[in-house]
Amino acid sequence: MMATVQPDIVCLGEPLLEFNQSKEDGRYLPGHGGDTSNAAIAAARAGARVGYLTHIGADEFGDSFMKLWESEGVDGSRVRRDPSAHTGIYFVTHGPEGHSFSYFRAGSAASRMAPEDMPEDYIAEARVLHVSGISQAISDSAADAVFRAIEIARANDTLVSYDTNLRLKLWPLTRARAMIHAAMRLCDIALPGLDDAHQLTGHEDPEAIVDFYLELGASLVALTLGPEGTLVATPERRERVPGIEVSPVDATAAGDTFDGAFLAEYVRTGDPFSAARFANAAAALSTEGYGAVAPMPRRAQVLDAIGAGQG
């Protein structure tokens, strides 16, 4: 089935069913996760036209994702169902050091994606392709699929957005650096997090980190700094964009929410600094509830929060 409306933003990656531990009673609450799927939903809630590319199992978990994307207005017409592989899952636990993840994704349908599976017309007609380091870490064929998607995007003037999303449980740092740097050389919009960037670049200073990614070739870097906001840089200008104050309980998908909200607002306005202000607020609001998707705010909520913060 073809998409009825061509998305402006196409996200590529692995969705994962989520079981998130409640701090109140320790029960695991079911939900949906996967970094680029989260970003796609955040972008849709921010008002963008969004599509998702992946493989999922022909199982109940896969059915759940298809229903989720439909309900969120994310086009899933190019998602492939694999009857011989499962949809991945993960568990989130919370402790004194923050949240930690346990994954059961080996051999998942998404890990079987390959370069020949990338739909050229769908990517070529989008304004932005969003991918991440996680999608390249899950298997060699998935890594090659990401590079093929990037190649299609670059050949058709589709902007490439890349979130490092470093997960050292999936690959060693040396390999992650090589693969992520190679992808970053091909991207237009770099969306690293500060902790990831420390390990990947060897730099501690945020200014040095954004310089590193600009020199690799990105035309725009939005380095997220947690509660300190975001350092946004282009070759001509840079600015620290503050966040808003909230009462956080779970930061599971805050970075993914930032990505989706940032891309949605950037596509709408072309202004990376106002996009970062919007995305900072969206990411902060997403930490006020448990799970990846449920607490993600919608556009009106973000605008209200920005307005209240400026009042």
C-alpha positions in Angstrom: 0.0 0.0 0.0 1.3 3.4 -0.9 1.3 6.5 1.3 -1.8 8.7 0.7 0.2 11.8 1.6 4.0 11.9 1.2 5.6 12.6 4.5 7.9 15.5 5.0 9.9 13.5 7.6 10.8 9.9 7.1 12.3 8.0 10.1 14.2 4.7 9.7 15.0 2.3 12.5 13.9 -0.4 14.9 10.7 -0.2 17.0 10.7 -2.1 20.3 7.9 -3.0 22.6 8.7 -1.4 26.0 8.2 -2.6 29.6 8.9 0.3 31.9 9.3 -0.2 35.6 7.1 2.1 37.8 9.0 3.7 40.7 5.9 3.5 42.8 5.3 -0.3 42.9 7.9 -1.8 40.7 5.4 -3.1 38.1 6.4 -3.1 34.5 4.1 -1.0 32.4 3.8 -2.0 28.7 4.3 0.7 26.1 6.1 1.4 22.8 9.7 2.4 22.2 12.6 2.5 19.8 14.4 5.7 19.3 13.4 6.6 15.7 9.8 5.4 16.2 9.6 7.6 19.2 11.0 10.5 17.2 8.4 9.9 14.5 5.6 10.1 16.9 7.0 13.2 18.6 7.2 14.8 15.2 3.6 13.9 14.3 2.4 15.2 17.7 4.2 18.4 16.9 2.2 18.7 13.7 4.5 17.3 11.0 3.7 14.8 8.3 5.7 11.7 9.2 6.4 8.3 7.8 8.3 5.3 9.3 10.5 2.7 7.6 11.3 -0.6 9.3 10.7 -4.3 9.4 8.6 -5.8 12.2 7.4 -9.3 13.1 4.1 -10.7 11.9 3.2 -11.0 15.6 1.0 -9.3 18.1 3.7 -6.8 19.0 4.0 -5.9 15.4 0.2 -5.5 15.2 0.4 -3.2 18.2 2.9 -0.9 16.4 0.9 -0.7 13.3 -2.1 0.4 15.3 0.0 2.9 17.2 1.4 4.5 14.1 -2.1 4.7 12.6 -3.5 6.3 15.7 -0.6 8.8 15.9 -0.9 9.8 12.2 2.5 8.2 11.3 2.4 6.7 7.8 3.3 3.0 8.1 2.5 2.1 4.5 6.1 1.1 3.7 6.6 -1.0 6.9 7.4 -4.6 6.0 6.0 -7.5 8.1 8.4 -10.5 8.5 6.7 -13.8 9.3 10.0 -15.4 10.2 11.3 -12.9 12.7 10.1 -11.3 15.9 9.5 -7.7 17.0 12.1 -6.6 19.5 11.4 -5.8 23.2 13.2 -4.0 26.0 12.8 -3.4 29.7 13.5 -0.1 31.6 14.5 -0.2 35.2 15.1 2.8 37.5 17.7 3.2 40.2 19.9 5.8 42.0 22.0 6.3 38.8 19.0 6.8 36.6 17.3 4.5 34.1 18.9 1.4 32.5 17.8 -0.7 29.6 17.7 -4.5 29.0 17.2 -5.5 25.4 15.8 -8.7 23.7 16.3 -7.8 20.1 18.8 -10.3 18.7 17.5 -11.6 15.4 14.6 -9.2 15.3 12.9 -8.3 12.1 14.4 -4.9 12.0 17.9 -6.3 12.3 17.3 -8.1 9.0 16.8 -4.9 7.0 19.1 -4.6 4.1 20.1 -2.0 1.5 17.9 -3.4 -1.2 14.9 -2.9 1.2 15.1 0.9 1.1 12.3 2.5 -0.9 14.0 5.1 -3.1 10.8 7.0 -4.1 9.6 7.4 -0.5 13.0 8.7 0.8 13.6 10.9 -2.3 10.3 12.8 -1.9 10.8 13.5 1.8 12.3 16.8 3.1 14.2 15.0 5.9 15.4 11.5 6.5 16.1 10.8 10.2 18.3 7.9 11.3 20.4 7.0 14.3 23.4 5.1 15.6 21.2 2.5 17.2 19.9 1.5 13.8 23.4 0.9 12.6 24.4 -1.0 15.7 21.8 -3.8 15.6 23.4 -5.6 12.6 25.7 -5.2 9.7 22.9 -5.4 7.2 20.9 -2.7 9.1 24.0 -0.5 9.1 24.3 -0.9 5.4 20.6 -0.2 5.0 21.1 3.1 6.8 24.0 4.1 4.5 21.9 3.2 1.5 19.0 5.4 2.8 21.4 8.2 3.3 22.8 7.8 -0.2 19.3 8.0 -1.7 18.5 11.1 0.4 21.7 12.9 -0.6 21.1 12.1 -4.3 17.7 13.7 -4.1 18.3 16.8 -1.9 16.6 15.2 1.1 18.2 16.5 4.3 19.8 13.8 6.5 19.3 14.0 10.3 21.4 11.8 12.5 21.3 11.1 16.3 24.3 9.4 17.7 22.3 7.5 20.3 25.4 5.6 21.5 24.6 2.2 23.1 27.7 0.4 24.1 25.8 -2.8 24.9 25.3 -3.1 21.1 28.8 -2.5 19.9 32.3 -1.5 21.2 33.3 2.2 21.3 36.0 1.9 18.6 33.5 0.4 16.1 30.8 2.9 17.1 33.1 5.8 16.6 34.1 4.6 13.1 30.6 3.9 12.0 28.9 7.0 13.5 31.7 9.4 12.3 31.3 7.9 8.8 27.5 8.5 8.9 28.0 12.0 10.4 30.2 13.0 7.4 27.1 12.4 5.2 24.5 14.2 7.4 23.1 17.7 7.3 21.6 17.9 10.8 23.7 16.4 13.7 21.7 15.7 16.8 24.2 14.4 19.4 23.7 14.2 23.1 26.4 15.5 25.4 27.3 12.2 27.1 27.5 10.4 23.8 29.6 13.1 22.3 32.1 13.1 25.1 32.8 9.4 24.4 32.6 9.7 20.6 34.7 12.8 20.1 37.0 12.8 23.1 36.0 16.5 23.8 34.6 17.7 27.0 33.8 21.3 26.0 30.4 21.6 24.2 31.8 24.3 21.9 34.6 21.9 20.8 32.0 19.2 20.2 29.8 21.3 17.9 33.0 22.4 16.1 33.9 18.7 15.6 30.6 17.9 14.0 30.6 21.0 11.9 34.0 20.1 10.6 32.8 16.6 9.8 30.4 18.2 7.4 27.1 18.9 9.2 25.5 22.3 8.3 23.6 22.3 11.6 24.4 20.8 15.0 22.0 20.7 18.0 23.9 19.4 21.0 21.5 18.5 23.8 22.9 19.4 27.3 20.2 17.9 29.5 18.7 20.5 31.9 21.1 23.1 30.5 19.2 23.2 27.2 20.8 22.9 23.8 23.8 24.4 22.0 22.7 25.1 18.5 25.4 25.8 15.9 25.7 26.6 12.2 28.8 27.8 10.4 27.6 31.3 10.8 26.0 31.4 14.3 25.7 29.5 17.6 23.5 30.0 20.6 22.7 28.2 23.9 19.0 27.7 23.9 17.6 27.2 27.5 15.1 24.6 28.5 12.1 24.9 30.8 11.7 23.8 34.4 9.6 20.7 35.0 9.3 17.9 37.7 10.8 14.9 35.9 10.0 11.3 36.8 11.3 9.4 33.8 13.6 10.6 31.0 13.3 7.4 28.9 12.6 9.1 25.5 13.4 12.7 26.2 16.1 12.7 23.5 13.9 11.1 21.0 11.1 13.6 21.7 13.7 16.4 21.2 14.6 15.0 17.8 11.1 14.6 16.5 9.9 18.0 17.9 13.1 19.7 16.6 12.7 18.3 13.1 9.0 19.1 12.9 9.6 22.7 13.9 12.6 23.1 11.7 10.7 21.8 8.7 7.9 24.3 9.5 10.1 27.4 10.1 13.6 26.8 8.8 14.9 28.3 12.0 17.1 25.9 14.1 17.1 28.2 17.1 13.3 28.5 17.5 13.1 24.8 16.7 15.5 24.0 19.6 13.4 26.2 21.9 10.3 24.2 20.9 12.1 20.9 21.2 13.6 21.7 24.6 10.1 22.3 26.0 8.7 19.1 24.3 11.5 17.0 25.7 11.2 18.5 29.2 7.4 17.8 29.2 8.0 14.2 28.1 9.9 13.5 31.3 6.8 14.2 33.5 5.3 10.8 32.9 6.4 7.2 32.6 7.3 5.4 29.3 8.5 6.6 25.9 5.3 7.5 24.1 2.5 8.2 26.5 3.9 11.4 28.0 5.0 13.0 24.8 3.3 16.4 24.5 1.3 17.6 21.6 1.9 20.9 19.9 -0.5 23.0 21.9 0.9 21.8 25.2 4.4 22.8 24.1 3.3 26.2 22.9 1.5 26.7 26.3 4.6 25.7 28.2 6.9 28.0 26.1 4.4 30.9 26.7 4.2 30.3 30.4 8.0 30.2 30.6 8.2 33.5 28.9 5.5 35.1 31.0 
